[in-house]
Amino acid sequence: MDALTRGLLASGEHEVKVLTMETDKHPFLAKEIDSSYLEATQIEAIHLDTSLRKLDALSDLVTGDSYNITRFFSLDFERILTEVLRKKAFDLVIFESLFTAPYLRTIRKYCDGIALLRAHNIEHRIWHHLAKETKPLTKRVYLKLLADRLEEYEINVMHDFDCIAAISEEDKEHFEALGCSVPIQVLPFGLDVREFPPESHGSVNHVFHLGAMDWRPNIQGIQWFTDSVWPLIIREMPNTKLCLAGKNFPKNPSWLNAPNIEVKGEIGNAWDMMTSDGIMIIPLRSGSGMRIKAIEAMAGGRPIVSTSIGMEGIPGAHQEHFHIADTPEAFASAIIGLLSNPTEAKAMGQRSRQFVMENFENQSLINRLIEELKHSLPL
């Protein structure tokens, strides 16, 4: 949302109002946002209690609703949204993710503007992957049910928007395969490359991962890596270190007992990690969309080893801009190769930075989206 908002403001042609949700896990920290942004967007944050509630989950099992979606509906948010819409007319309303879709009825009631769904993922695909990777039978069956309910909701609601901005060409194709009847634009994650200056790196000497550990795909990915990939690396290069950073790490999980693993937990500045002399790993086994941290690491000139899913939506080339590996053996081999050849690791980082400059510059992406909307919709 931040990149899109800043791009719209930077054009100088648009007024932007931001209404956002905050939760206990994701609080709104106004003091960490520059005052000019707060003033320009007149941003308001409404607290939602999205904690898991067994009674609500059971109720949705009976009613057939998607619990993934109903958790994000709030009467307080709807009330404040209504007040905003009554005070001012908007030409375009951007819904950040599928989980804001329950408020579409309110938008239609009080606003004549275009309703655009900014789809960061095909959400039900993530949950189907999670269900498939889950071993306990009871939990797997329940996750499959959640995925089915979410899929039904996602397919039904996508037709109710005026257009969709998919995060990648792959996601656009998935929406089309689902029978989407509204225009679909591709709007990848964008950034201002000037904010990610290239660093002068020495020899790559460790491996690192950045990711919140309250997101199940990250947990599954790191567990797979530490169980199946890391032992192969340590066997060949026993002094290699793995650094794990991100909020909400579980306490003392058995899969972090392998040697040479440092858990940094939540860090103040992720950029410090990305500018270290390390290889970034993205061992995702489920999910869809685009990894923002991957684009940022590439902008900073970091070499990356990832699964196919981890780099989905980023149209770079294997072995030119990053390494793709889907088996433990291939993943370990790619990392060992980069650790053993720092010259190639640095060259790959330089190529990936140039690739980001050519394909993910934020202002160019925003300007293109607005022009496409003007041509295809009565904006």
C-alpha positions as CSV (number, residue, x, y, z in Angstrom):
1,M,0.0,0.0,0.0
2,D,2.8,2.4,0.9
3,A,4.5,2.3,-2.5
4,L,1.2,2.7,-4.4
5,T,0.2,5.6,-2.2
6,R,3.5,7.4,-2.5
7,G,3.5,6.9,-6.2
8,L,0.0,8.5,-6.5
9,L,1.1,11.4,-4.3
10,A,4.4,11.9,-6.2
11,S,2.6,12.4,-9.5
12,G,1.1,15.6,-8.2
13,E,-2.2,14.9,-9.9
14,H,-4.1,13.0,-7.2
15,E,-5.5,13.6,-3.7
16,V,-5.2,10.5,-1.6
17,K,-7.0,9.4,1.6
18,V,-5.8,6.3,3.4
19,L,-8.0,4.3,5.8
20,T,-6.1,1.4,7.3
21,M,-6.6,-1.5,9.7
22,E,-4.3,-2.1,12.7
23,T,-4.2,-5.2,14.8
24,D,-2.4,-6.3,17.9
25,K,0.2,-8.1,15.7
26,H,0.4,-5.2,13.2
27,P,0.0,-1.9,15.2
28,F,-0.1,1.5,13.5
29,L,3.0,3.3,14.5
30,A,2.3,6.9,13.6
31,K,5.6,8.2,15.2
32,E,7.6,6.1,12.7
33,I,5.9,7.8,9.7
34,D,7.1,11.1,8.4
35,S,4.7,14.0,9.1
36,S,4.3,15.0,5.5
37,Y,2.9,11.6,4.6
38,L,0.5,11.7,7.5
39,E,-0.7,15.1,6.4
40,A,-0.9,14.3,2.7
41,T,-2.9,11.1,3.2
42,Q,-5.0,12.2,6.3
43,I,-4.4,8.5,7.3
44,E,-6.7,7.0,9.8
45,A,-6.1,3.6,11.5
46,I,-8.9,1.5,13.0
47,H,-8.1,-1.3,15.4
48,L,-9.5,-4.7,14.5
49,D,-9.4,-7.8,16.7
50,T,-8.3,-10.5,14.3
51,S,-7.4,-13.0,16.9
52,L,-8.5,-16.6,16.3
53,R,-11.8,-17.4,18.1
54,K,-13.0,-20.9,18.3
55,L,-16.6,-19.9,18.6
56,D,-16.5,-17.7,15.5
57,A,-14.7,-20.4,13.6
58,L,-17.3,-23.0,14.6
59,S,-20.1,-20.6,13.6
60,D,-18.6,-20.1,10.1
61,L,-18.3,-23.9,9.8
62,V,-22.1,-24.0,10.3
63,T,-23.0,-21.0,8.1
64,G,-20.6,-21.8,5.3
65,D,-18.8,-18.4,5.5
66,S,-15.1,-18.0,5.0
67,Y,-13.5,-17.6,8.4
68,N,-10.4,-16.1,6.7
69,I,-12.6,-13.3,5.5
70,T,-15.0,-12.7,8.3
71,R,-12.1,-12.1,10.7
72,F,-11.4,-8.8,8.9
73,F,-14.9,-7.4,9.0
74,S,-15.5,-4.7,11.7
75,L,-18.5,-2.6,12.3
76,D,-16.3,0.2,13.6
77,F,-14.3,0.1,10.4
78,E,-17.5,0.1,8.3
79,R,-18.9,3.1,10.4
80,I,-15.8,5.2,9.9
81,L,-15.6,4.3,6.2
82,T,-19.2,5.4,5.8
83,E,-18.4,8.7,7.5
84,V,-15.4,9.3,5.1
85,L,-17.5,8.5,2.0
86,R,-20.3,10.8,3.1
87,K,-17.9,13.7,3.5
88,K,-16.1,13.4,0.2
89,A,-16.5,12.0,-3.3
90,F,-13.8,9.7,-4.6
91,D,-13.0,8.7,-8.2
92,L,-11.1,5.6,-7.3
93,V,-11.2,3.3,-4.3
94,I,-8.3,0.8,-4.0
95,F,-9.0,-2.3,-1.9
96,E,-5.6,-3.5,-0.6
97,S,-6.0,-7.3,-0.7
98,L,-8.9,-9.7,-0.7
99,F,-9.5,-9.3,3.0
100,T,-10.9,-5.7,2.5
101,A,-13.5,-7.0,0.1
102,P,-16.3,-7.3,2.7
103,Y,-16.5,-3.5,2.6
104,L,-17.3,-3.4,-1.1
105,R,-21.0,-3.2,-0.3
106,T,-20.5,0.0,1.7
107,I,-18.4,1.5,-1.1
108,R,-21.1,0.8,-3.6
109,K,-23.7,2.3,-1.4
110,Y,-22.0,5.6,-0.8
111,C,-19.5,6.1,-3.6
112,D,-19.8,6.2,-7.4
113,G,-16.0,5.8,-8.0
114,I,-14.2,2.9,-9.5
115,A,-13.6,-0.1,-7.2
116,L,-10.1,-1.6,-7.8
117,L,-8.9,-4.8,-6.0
118,R,-5.2,-4.7,-5.4
119,A,-4.5,-8.5,-5.3
120,H,-1.2,-9.3,-3.7
121,N,-1.8,-13.0,-4.0
122,I,-4.3,-15.6,-5.2
123,E,-5.2,-16.1,-1.6
124,H,-6.9,-19.5,-1.8
125,R,-3.8,-21.0,-3.5
126,I,-1.8,-20.2,-0.4
127,W,-4.2,-22.1,1.8
128,H,-4.5,-25.1,-0.5
129,H,-0.6,-25.3,-0.5
130,L,-0.6,-25.1,3.3
131,A,-3.2,-27.8,3.6
132,K,-1.2,-30.1,1.3
133,E,2.0,-29.5,3.3
134,T,0.3,-30.1,6.7
135,K,0.9,-33.6,8.2
136,P,-1.7,-34.0,11.0
137,L,-4.8,-35.4,9.3
138,T,-7.4,-33.4,11.4
139,K,-5.5,-30.1,10.8
140,R,-5.0,-30.9,7.1
141,V,-8.7,-31.5,6.7
142,Y,-9.7,-28.3,8.4
143,L,-7.2,-26.2,6.4
144,K,-8.5,-27.8,3.2
145,L,-12.0,-26.7,4.2
146,L,-10.8,-23.2,4.9
147,A,-9.1,-23.1,1.5
148,D,-12.2,-24.4,-0.3
149,R,-14.4,-21.7,1.4
150,L,-11.8,-19.0,0.6
151,E,-11.6,-20.1,-3.0
152,E,-15.4,-19.9,-3.3
153,Y,-15.5,-16.4,-1.9
154,E,-12.5,-15.2,-4.0
155,I,-14.1,-16.5,-7.2
156,N,-17.4,-14.9,-6.4
157,V,-16.3,-11.5,-5.3
158,M,-13.7,-10.8,-8.0
159,H,-16.6,-10.2,-10.5
160,D,-18.0,-7.5,-8.2
161,F,-15.0,-5.1,-8.6
162,D,-14.6,-2.8,-11.6
163,C,-11.0,-4.0,-12.2
164,I,-8.2,-6.0,-10.6
165,A,-4.5,-5.0,-10.3
166,A,-2.7,-8.3,-10.0
167,I,0.8,-8.4,-8.6
168,S,2.3,-10.5,-11.4
169,E,1.6,-11.8,-14.9
170,E,1.2,-15.3,-13.4
171,D,-1.5,-14.1,-11.0
172,K,-3.3,-12.4,-13.9
173,E,-3.3,-15.7,-15.8
174,H,-4.7,-17.4,-12.7
175,F,-7.5,-14.9,-12.4
176,E,-8.4,-15.4,-16.0
177,A,-8.3,-19.1,-15.7
178,L,-10.9,-18.7,-12.8
179,G,-13.2,-16.9,-15.2
180,C,-12.6,-13.4,-14.1
181,S,-15.0,-11.1,-16.0
182,V,-13.5,-7.7,-15.2
183,P,-10.4,-6.0,-16.6
184,I,-7.1,-7.1,-15.1
185,Q,-4.0,-5.0,-15.0
186,V,-0.5,-6.2,-13.9
187,L,1.0,-3.9,-11.2
188,P,4.0,-5.5,-9.6
189,F,5.5,-4.2,-6.4
190,G,7.5,-1.0,-7.1
191,L,10.2,0.8,-5.3
192,D,12.4,3.8,-5.6
193,V,15.8,2.2,-6.5
194,R,17.6,5.4,-5.3
195,E,16.6,4.4,-1.7
196,F,18.6,1.2,-2.1
197,P,22.1,2.3,-3.0
198,P,24.5,-0.5,-4.2
199,E,26.8,-1.6,-1.4
200,S,30.5,-2.5,-1.9
201,H,30.4,-6.2,-0.8
202,G,33.3,-8.4,0.1
203,S,33.2,-12.2,0.0
204,V,29.9,-13.7,0.7
205,N,30.3,-15.5,4.0
206,H,26.9,-16.5,5.4
207,V,23.2,-17.2,4.5
208,F,20.3,-15.2,5.8
209,H,16.5,-15.2,5.8
210,L,14.1,-12.2,6.4
211,G,10.5,-13.0,7.1
212,A,7.8,-12.8,9.7
213,M,7.3,-16.1,11.5
214,D,3.6,-15.6,12.1
215,W,3.0,-16.4,8.5
216,R,2.6,-20.1,8.0
217,P,4.4,-20.3,4.6
218,N,7.5,-18.8,6.2
219,I,7.5,-21.3,9.0
220,Q,7.1,-24.2,6.7
221,G,9.8,-22.9,4.4
222,I,12.4,-22.4,7.2
223,Q,11.5,-25.8,8.7
224,W,12.1,-27.5,5.4
225,F,15.4,-25.6,4.9
226,T,16.8,-26.3,8.4
227,D,15.7,-30.0,8.3
228,S,16.6,-30.9,4.7
229,V,19.0,-28.3,3.2
230,W,21.1,-26.9,5.9
231,P,22.7,-30.3,6.9
232,L,24.0,-30.7,3.3
233,I,25.6,-27.2,3.4
234,I,27.2,-27.8,6.8
235,R,28.6,-31.1,5.7
236,E,30.5,-29.4,2.8
237,M,31.2,-26.0,4.5
238,P,31.1,-26.5,8.3
239,N,31.9,-22.9,9.2
240,T,28.9,-21.4,7.3
241,K,26.4,-19.4,9.4
242,L,22.7,-19.1,8.9
243,C,21.1,-15.8,10.2
244,L,17.3,-15.7,10.7
245,A,15.5,-12.4,11.2
246,G,11.9,-11.5,11.5
247,K,9.2,-10.9,14.1
248,N,7.3,-13.5,16.1
249,F,9.7,-16.4,16.1
250,P,8.4,-19.5,17.9
251,K,10.2,-20.3,21.2
252,N,12.7,-23.1,20.9
253,P,11.3,-25.1,18.0
254,S,13.2,-28.4,17.4
255,W,13.9,-27.5,13.8
256,L,16.2,-24.6,15.0
257,N,18.6,-27.0,16.9
258,A,20.9,-27.4,13.9
259,P,24.5,-26.1,14.2
260,N,25.6,-22.5,13.2
261,I,22.1,-21.0,13.3
262,E,21.7,-17.5,14.8
263,V,18.1,-16.3,15.4
264,K,18.2,-12.5,15.4
265,G,14.4,-12.2,15.7
266,E,12.8,-8.9,15.0
267,I,15.4,-6.3,13.9
268,G,15.1,-2.6,13.7
269,N,16.4,-2.2,10.2
270,A,16.0,-5.0,7.7
271,W,18.3,-3.1,5.3
272,D,21.3,-3.7,7.6
273,M,20.8,-7.4,7.0
274,M,20.4,-7.0,3.2
275,T,23.6,-5.0,3.0
276,S,25.6,-7.6,4.8
277,D,27.9,-10.0,2.9
278,G,25.3,-12.8,2.8
279,I,23.2,-14.9,0.4
280,M,19.5,-14.4,0.8
281,I,17.3,-17.5,0.9
282,I,13.6,-17.8,0.1
283,P,12.7,-21.4,0.8
284,L,8.9,-21.0,0.4
285,R,6.9,-24.1,-0.3
286,S,3.5,-22.4,-0.6
287,G,2.1,-19.1,-1.5
288,S,1.6,-16.9,-4.5
289,G,2.1,-13.3,-5.5
290,M,5.5,-11.5,-5.2
291,R,8.1,-11.3,-2.5
292,I,8.8,-7.7,-1.7
293,K,11.9,-8.5,0.3
294,A,13.3,-10.3,-2.8
295,I,12.9,-7.2,-4.9
296,E,14.5,-5.1,-2.2
297,A,17.4,-7.5,-1.9
298,M,17.9,-7.5,-5.6
299,A,17.9,-3.7,-5.6
300,G,20.6,-3.8,-3.0
301,G,22.7,-6.2,-5.1
302,R,22.3,-9.3,-2.9
303,P,22.5,-12.8,-4.5
304,I,19.4,-14.9,-3.9
305,V,18.7,-18.7,-3.8
306,S,15.0,-19.5,-3.8
307,T,12.4,-22.1,-4.6
308,S,10.2,-21.5,-7.7
309,I,7.3,-20.4,-5.5
310,G,9.6,-17.9,-3.7
311,M,10.4,-16.0,-6.9
312,E,7.0,-16.4,-8.5
313,G,5.9,-13.2,-10.3
314,I,9.5,-11.9,-10.8
315,P,10.4,-12.4,-14.4
316,G,14.1,-12.7,-14.0
317,A,16.3,-15.5,-15.3
318,H,17.6,-18.5,-13.3
319,Q,21.4,-18.4,-12.9
320,E,21.5,-14.8,-14.2
321,H,19.5,-12.8,-11.7
322,F,19.0,-15.5,-9.0
323,H,19.2,-19.2,-8.5
324,I,16.0,-21.4,-8.5
325,A,16.1,-24.7,-6.6
326,D,13.2,-26.9,-5.5
327,T,15.0,-29.9,-4.0
328,P,17.3,-29.9,-1.0
329,E,20.2,-31.1,-3.1
330,A,19.8,-28.3,-5.7
331,F,19.2,-25.6,-3.0
332,A,22.3,-26.6,-1.1
333,S,24.4,-26.8,-4.3
334,A,23.4,-23.3,-5.4
335,I,24.4,-21.8,-2.0
336,I,27.7,-23.7,-1.8
337,G,28.5,-22.5,-5.4
338,L,27.9,-18.9,-4.5
339,L,29.9,-19.2,-1.2
340,S,32.7,-20.8,-3.1
341,N,32.7,-18.2,-5.9
342,P,32.4,-14.7,-4.5
343,T,33.1,-13.1,-7.8
344,E,30.1,-14.7,-9.4
345,A,28.0,-13.9,-6.3
346,K,28.8,-10.2,-6.7
347,A,28.2,-10.2,-10.4
348,M,24.8,-11.8,-9.9
349,G,23.9,-9.1,-7.4
350,Q,24.9,-6.4,-9.9
351,R,22.8,-8.0,-12.6
352,S,19.8,-8.3,-10.4
353,R,20.0,-4.7,-9.3
354,Q,20.0,-3.6,-13.0
355,F,17.0,-5.9,-13.6
356,V,15.1,-4.2,-10.8
357,M,15.9,-0.7,-12.1
358,E,14.5,-1.6,-15.5
359,N,11.4,-3.4,-14.3
360,F,10.3,-2.3,-10.9
361,E,10.7,1.5,-10.7
362,N,7.7,2.6,-8.7
363,Q,6.7,5.9,-10.4
364,S,6.8,4.4,-13.8
365,L,4.5,1.5,-12.7
366,I,2.0,3.9,-11.1
367,N,1.9,6.2,-14.1
368,R,1.3,3.2,-16.3
369,L,-1.6,1.9,-14.1
370,I,-3.3,5.3,-14.2
371,E,-3.0,5.5,-18.0
372,E,-4.4,2.0,-18.4
373,L,-7.3,2.8,-16.1
374,K,-8.1,6.0,-18.1
375,H,-8.2,4.0,-21.3
376,S,-10.2,1.0,-20.1
377,L,-12.5,2.7,-17.5
378,P,-14.3,6.0,-17.2
379,L,-11.9,7.4,-14.7
